[in-house]
Amino acid sequence: MKRENIRNIAIIAHVDHGKTTLVDAMLHQSGVFRENEQVAERVMDSGDIERERGITILAKNTSLRYGDIKINIIDTPGHADFGGEVERGLKMADGVVLLIDAFEGCMPQTRFVIKKAFALHLPVITVINKMDRPGARPMEVVDEMLELFLDLDATDEQLDCPVVFASSRSGWASLTTEPGEDMRPLLDTIVRTFPCPQGEEDGPFQMMVSNIDYDEYTGRIAIGRIERGSVALGAPVSICRHDGTMGQGKVSALYTYENLKREPAEKAGTGEIIAISGITDINIGDTICDKEHPEALEFVQIDAPVLTMTFSVNDGPFAGQDGSYVTSRHLRARLYKELESNISLKVEDTDTADAFSVSGRGELHLSVLIENMRRQGYEFLVSKPKVITKEENGVVLEPVETVYIDVPNEYTGAVVESAALRKGVLMNMTPTAQSYTRVEFEMPSRGLIGFRSELLTATKGTVVINSLLKDYEPYKGDIATRNRGSLVAFETGETSGYGLFNTQDRGALFLGAGIKVYEGMIVGENSRPGDMNVNVCKKKHATNMRASGSDEALKLTPPRNLSLEQCLEFIADDELLEVTPKTLRMRKRILNNELRAKAAARK
């Protein structure tokens, strides 16, 4: 049976090509908001980190009414690190809207997301977005899109997909390159092109759980699309878990999506995207079925993690001063709770009760988890990220990524040189618009750790870097990543202007005066290889000849403030990052200077 009045669509694109802004325009024009209602930009990006960074991290659901048709929309992330969100979002869709920037054209994550859609045999509508951007080249981008589709072995139907030109920010879409008046051409194309949901309306109920939400009053909420049959409020159900076990439950609350809200419902049928609460131990990948007909649906294969790091209890001198949750019990509970909704993540216990191995899809994936935890009051230590290798037929294999770098022409040589030092192999180099060159490398994933900040420094912040996991290949050999050591605090105390002034000639400092430090804490980057112990707490003492402040004012170089990602890139194997709700401190694993020197001598 067909549900003619429903369309389920996913919006996919490279980072910052305008997915969330497009959803904004569609919601505004479909009458979701009152005329006098104050609405934030990118209304679907509801998380604090999403708003601050301008990226989508979690796939989200909304819906709108277009005439008699309800269009359920899944807004997905564009970054490959959140590919698990893309994969489960596509599982609920009957078609995808692919956005491509009219200036930038097809980018690495464009390939990543459309490849996922092709694997599920979903029909496509291509939207050439940002038509109002200076330098827009829509027809060239259409050619790039067709080349990409051919490269990914698209079917004839996928190659013949409709192309719509749009400006999400200005709120118009058009079937030609001329500006339109509103979003109707896109909405008409969605209704005309995408199939309505199909399934046995009279068959036994069956639904795959694609997402999990949480409510303080009702507990865990399972979100998914009904594949078969219908479900009513209060109905008893069976749960087929993805680990092969079975369970029983009851639909204590049933919701459908209306605009940006979940609306209570008495009953829902095939093709609807719904939310069910009342099942306490439900997880993503489980199938909720009719009580008498438990049949599991196959869950989409999620790409394996490529980076791992150790999360451990903070054992530093300042432990417990900032955080509310500081014990191993708190840390363990929080990490294992994250697994319930973050399906690309992997958490394992280690030999010690105070440390846990956490694996993810990339630096951004793990740094967002760290940032969320510190904002929730957790205090802990993390180690340097390391790539996950595997062994086949006695050969060690490591993840290799295709790296795309857009760089001004004058810095191309510096980029090629830096990549070569990190075992990057130059694959392609093509000139692009406005005196830029796009350079393509194949590089081991471990070579990318710290590469971004190095290039941003070398090119004065003008470079754009994107990467995509290619495959596992034989180990490429050692990479010398950091050629400078750390400046390490010699004693516990408070930094003084005098101590910092006498230290700043040794290298770049990470903190200013009046900051509490402890022995073994990293206070700067040495200008030479190797670590150096420095006394940043040293004070100028008074003598019988002069007062302590009688000399001229000391001129201090402003400290270099490192972000969370920059701290993770900076720390070496024998160093840790102390994460608290208020501060980020880099430190040595062994804090005592003498013990550290003895350990180095034994090595």
Beta strands, then each sheet from edge to edge (+ up, - down):
strand 1: 6-13
strand 2: 60-66
strand 3: 69-75
strand 4: 95-101
strand 5: 124-129
strand 6: 163-167
strand 7: 172-174
strand 8: 206-215
strand 9: 219-228
strand 10: 231-232
strand 11: 236-240
strand 12: 246-250
strand 13: 253-258
strand 14: 261-264
strand 15: 267-268
strand 16: 273-277
strand 17: 287-290
strand 18: 307-313
strand 19: 346-349
strand 20: 355-360
strand 21: 380-383
strand 22: 386-387
strand 23: 390-392
strand 24: 395-408
strand 25: 425-432
strand 26: 436-444
strand 27: 464-474
strand 28: 486-489
strand 29: 493-494
strand 30: 507-509
strand 31: 516-517
strand 32: 522-526
strand 33: 532-534
strand 34: 575-579
strand 35: 584-588
sheet 1: 2+ 3- 1- 4- 5- 6- 7+
sheet 2: 12+ 11- 17+ 8- 9+ 16- 13+ 14-
sheet 3: 10+ 15-
sheet 4: 19+ 20- 18+ 21- 34+ 35-
sheet 5: 19+ 20- 18+ 22-
sheet 6: 23+ 24- 26+ 25-
sheet 7: 23+ 24- 27+
sheet 8: 30+ 32- 28+ 33+
sheet 9: 29+ 31-
end
